[in-house]
């Protein structure tokens, strides 16, 4: 069983690993958590279900998807901006985890219409909430403007 303080340290490490601009190593995170490198990886995986390296790769690829969809940077520039040192390894990881090449992803996203593009980049709950509020008025107005209500107000 993990202690609360170790869980807090692992959660902080998880948040720091998701920062693509950070230059932390697993060794430094393990040292901060007062664990050996192998114990840190083992316990991190037990808590989050993935290794620290997988967390960092996922964060980099999510940032890459955002940059490919919203910027005019080339695929190589995006690759370097998110921390990959090789275009080949970036493209390989992108294809494995996203199901298509970075260029094909960009082409598909830019081919979407404005409304479909906005829907793909927003959380899925927002369109549902907007539709619910648009079709069902929260307050119904049964009297016309200027008429007195039954309460006399």
C-alpha positions as CSV (number, residue, x, y, z in Angstrom):
1,X,0.0,0.0,0.0
2,X,1.3,3.5,-0.9
3,X,1.6,6.2,1.7
4,X,-0.3,9.4,1.1
5,X,3.0,11.4,0.8
6,X,4.3,9.0,-1.9
7,X,1.0,9.2,-3.8
8,X,1.3,13.0,-3.7
9,X,4.9,12.9,-4.9
10,X,3.9,10.5,-7.7
11,X,1.0,12.8,-8.7
12,X,3.3,15.8,-8.8
13,X,5.7,13.8,-11.0
14,X,2.8,12.8,-13.3
15,X,1.9,16.5,-13.7
16,X,5.5,17.5,-14.3
17,X,5.9,14.8,-17.0
18,X,2.9,16.1,-18.8
19,X,4.7,19.5,-19.2
20,X,6.2,19.1,-22.6
21,X,8.5,22.1,-22.1
22,X,10.0,20.6,-18.9
23,X,13.4,19.0,-19.0
24,X,13.0,16.6,-16.1
25,X,14.5,13.1,-16.1
26,X,13.1,10.0,-14.5
27,X,16.2,10.0,-12.3
28,X,15.5,13.5,-10.9
29,X,11.8,12.6,-10.3
30,X,12.8,9.4,-8.6
31,X,15.3,11.4,-6.4
32,X,12.6,13.9,-5.5
33,X,10.3,11.0,-4.5
34,X,13.2,9.4,-2.5
35,X,13.0,6.2,-4.5
36,X,15.4,4.4,-6.8
37,X,14.8,4.8,-10.5
38,X,13.5,1.3,-10.8
39,X,11.2,1.6,-7.8
40,X,9.9,4.9,-9.0
41,X,9.0,3.4,-12.4
42,X,7.4,0.4,-10.8
43,X,5.3,2.4,-8.4
44,X,4.4,5.0,-11.0
45,X,3.1,2.3,-13.3
46,X,1.2,0.7,-10.5
47,X,-0.6,4.0,-9.8
48,X,-1.1,5.4,-13.3
49,X,-1.1,2.2,-15.4
50,X,1.7,3.5,-17.7
51,X,5.4,4.2,-17.4
52,X,6.8,7.8,-17.0
53,X,8.2,7.5,-20.5
54,X,4.8,6.6,-21.9
55,X,3.2,9.6,-20.1
56,X,5.8,12.0,-21.6
57,X,5.3,10.5,-25.1
58,X,1.6,10.9,-24.8
59,X,1.9,14.5,-23.7
60,X,4.3,15.3,-26.6
61,X,1.9,13.7,-29.1
62,X,-1.1,15.6,-27.8
63,X,0.8,18.9,-28.1
64,X,1.9,17.8,-31.6
65,X,-1.7,17.2,-32.6
66,X,-2.6,20.6,-31.4
67,X,0.2,22.3,-33.2
68,X,-0.6,20.3,-36.4
69,X,-4.2,21.4,-36.2
70,X,-3.7,25.0,-35.3
71,X,-0.4,26.2,-36.7
72,X,1.4,26.5,-40.0
73,X,4.6,24.8,-38.7
74,X,6.0,22.0,-40.8
75,X,5.9,18.5,-39.5
76,X,9.6,18.7,-38.8
77,X,9.2,22.0,-36.9
78,X,6.4,20.4,-34.8
79,X,8.6,17.4,-34.2
80,X,11.4,19.5,-32.8
81,X,9.0,21.8,-30.9
82,X,7.5,19.0,-28.9
83,X,10.9,17.5,-27.9
84,X,11.5,14.7,-30.4
85,X,15.1,14.6,-31.8
86,X,14.3,12.6,-34.9
87,X,11.5,13.0,-37.4
88,X,11.5,9.3,-38.0
89,X,10.9,8.4,-34.4
90,X,8.2,11.2,-34.1
91,X,6.4,9.9,-37.2
92,X,6.6,6.3,-36.0
93,X,5.2,7.1,-32.6
94,X,2.5,9.3,-34.0
95,X,1.4,6.6,-36.5
96,X,1.4,4.0,-33.7
97,X,-0.6,6.0,-31.2
98,X,-2.8,8.1,-33.4
99,X,-3.4,5.7,-36.3
100,X,-2.2,7.9,-39.1
101,X,0.9,9.9,-40.1
102,X,1.3,13.5,-38.9
103,X,0.8,14.9,-42.4
104,X,-2.4,12.8,-43.0
105,X,-3.7,14.0,-39.6
106,X,-3.1,17.6,-40.6
107,X,-4.7,17.1,-44.0
108,X,-7.8,15.5,-42.4
109,X,-8.2,18.1,-39.7
110,X,-7.7,21.0,-42.1
111,X,-10.3,19.5,-44.5
112,X,-13.0,19.6,-41.9
113,X,-15.5,22.4,-42.1
114,X,-15.4,25.1,-39.5
115,X,-18.2,23.7,-37.3
116,X,-16.9,20.1,-37.5
117,X,-13.3,21.4,-36.7
118,X,-14.6,23.3,-33.7
119,X,-16.5,20.2,-32.5
120,X,-13.4,18.0,-32.8
121,X,-11.2,20.3,-30.8
122,X,-13.8,21.0,-28.0
123,X,-14.7,18.6,-25.2
124,X,-17.6,16.3,-26.2
125,X,-19.8,17.5,-23.4
126,X,-20.0,21.1,-24.6
127,X,-22.0,20.5,-27.8
128,X,-24.4,18.3,-25.8
129,X,-24.9,21.0,-23.2
130,X,-25.3,23.7,-25.8
131,X,-28.0,21.6,-27.6
132,X,-29.8,20.9,-24.4
133,X,-29.9,24.6,-23.4
134,X,-30.9,25.6,-27.0
135,X,-33.9,23.2,-27.2
136,X,-35.2,23.4,-23.7
137,X,-35.6,26.9,-22.3
138,X,-34.8,26.9,-18.6
139,X,-37.2,29.6,-17.8
140,X,-40.4,29.8,-19.7
141,X,-42.1,33.2,-20.1
142,X,-45.8,32.7,-20.0
143,X,-46.6,36.5,-20.0
144,X,-45.7,39.1,-22.5
145,X,-43.3,41.9,-21.6
146,X,-45.0,44.7,-19.7
147,X,-47.9,42.5,-18.3
148,X,-48.2,42.1,-14.6
149,X,-47.6,38.8,-13.1
150,X,-50.0,37.1,-10.7
151,X,-47.8,38.0,-7.9
152,X,-48.4,41.7,-8.7
153,X,-44.7,42.4,-9.5
